[in-house]
Amino acid sequence: MPAPSIRPHWPSLIALAMTLTIAAMICWATLTPVRAPSGLPGNDKAYHFIAFAMLSLPCAILSPRWLVALIPLALVFGAMIEVIQPMVGRERELADFSADSLGAACGAALGIFLIRKPVLFFLRARRAKLHTD
């Protein structure tokens, strides 16, 4: 009897790599000291929202079952950033954490929506091909 082949689950590995890369970028952007205020007040909430939406989007598209773990981890990640920020000369704000949470949820919802739409059949077809290879 031949030994079962252990094939990597490529969509999951790609989702993990993208998520970890985005998390590293978020760490750098949120935990480095600010040299000078930029933009309009409140713009940073939009940046937090977009960053955490991008954090959850790869898993939502490539490996949706991981969202069960990713969303709570994203919330803990966002909270830890807010705890650490005063140590690097930034302000701790509940509004930033709220934007992180909302962004992670919306990114996950957008990813799930995109893989379920018939218009984006090519994404599902590509995903199915990766699962069968």
Secondary structure, DSSP 8 states (H G I E B T S, - for coil): ---------HHHHHHHHHHHHHHHHHHHHHHS--SS--SSTTHHHHHHHHHHHHHHHHHHHH-GGGHHHHHHHHHHHHHHHHHHGGGGT----HHHHHHHHHHHHHHHHHHHHHHH-GGGHHHHHHHHHHHH-
